[in-house]
Amino acid sequence: MLTIDGVKTQLIEVPLRFVLGTSAAQVKSAPLLLVDLFTKEGITGRTYLFTYRRSGGSAIAALLEDAVEVVKGKLVDPVAIGALLERRFALLGVVGTARMALAALDMALWDAKARAANLPLATMLGSSPRPILAYNSCGLGLMSPEAAADEAEALLEGGFSAAKLRLGYPTLNEDLAVLRAVRNRLDDEIRIMVDYNQALTVTEALQRGRAIEAEGAYWIEEPIRHDDWAGNRKITQTLNLPMQIGENFNSPAELAEAYSERATDWVMPDAGRIGGVTGWIHAAGIAAAHGLEMSSHLLPEVSGHLLCATPTAHWLEYVDWADAILVDPPKVVDGFYHVPNTPGIGMEWDHEKVEKLLV
């Protein structure tokens, strides 16, 4: 039995080894919010979030600290705490930064529970740690065809069998030039996931989707606005190329809605937006009930455990951003992410490294 006692947040910014240029922005560093949830019994629950912008990290930290004040002194019970805070934050709106703050708290609560039980999170959730098939998503932003081909080769180090390529150049011909350069450089069995970061109209998505399908793309991700169910349904029903959305699902209910609208073939929730561990498990139940393949978005340290407990687990999206501040980062071997068999999520901060990256 653990009792919530307080929280510490630290906002850091990690320089990326590979610049992540998308149709929306060029990302050279990743703002991460580190979370330590303290209990009166001395167990600390630990997690982190990618906050997209520094301002997002500051806003999430303020909301998280407020939420912990509301539940300070209560037992570490993630489901009950989540239900209570959903009510308390309802008028503010449990979306965006508020949703991410509550998701971070939920993940830290689960980490504390698993640490207290001396169990890996995957085991706490009724499964066990195992290797999870992963693709490398560290780079392959918008760049010249030759540079993209070079970077694709570098991203396959560690035995990856798949990588994500960002497209969304001004013209289809530019998209195809980059995709062909990458495809021609890699072995035929290497899968290339294509992400448009919501850059296209429905008409453009259909045109470009047909073209990249012919070039051997593995999936098309968020070609249009993520919550345009009618548009995504039209693309899903028209293309043979699988549609992938989900990183912006704001709750398990949105995953259920996307499925009911037939707006996607596959889903890839973000643990920091779907509702933390509790939200993910609810979403995984919906996906399992409908035989819907479910991948992850970012946060591989947490997502690996969650995919172990996901009946329709598909792909883990791997980024190495948190390696910069972890004592013992998990490894990728022969294309599989090895979920650690240590208590909780398995993350310990390297405090000297954290200090150097504080914002």
Buried (B, 14 or more C-beta within 10 A) or exposed (E): EBBBBEBBBBBBBBEBBBBBBBBEEEBEBBBBBBBBBBBEEEBBBBBBBBBBEBEBBBBBBEBBBBBBEEBBEEEBBBBEBBEBBBEBBEEEEBEBBBBBBBBBBBBBBBBBBBBBBEBBBBBBBEBBBBBBBBBBBBBBBBBEBEBBBBBBEBBBEBEBBBBBBBBBBEEBEBBBBBBBBBBEBBEEEBBBBBBBBBBBEBEBBBEBBBBBBEBBBBBBBBBBBBBBBEBBBBBBEBBEBBBBBBBBBBBBBBBBBBBEBBBBBBBBBBBBBBBBBBBBBBBBBBBBEEEBBBBBBBBBBBBBBBBBBBEBBBBBBBBBBBBBBBEEBBEBEEBBBBBBEBBBBBBBBBEEBBEEBEE
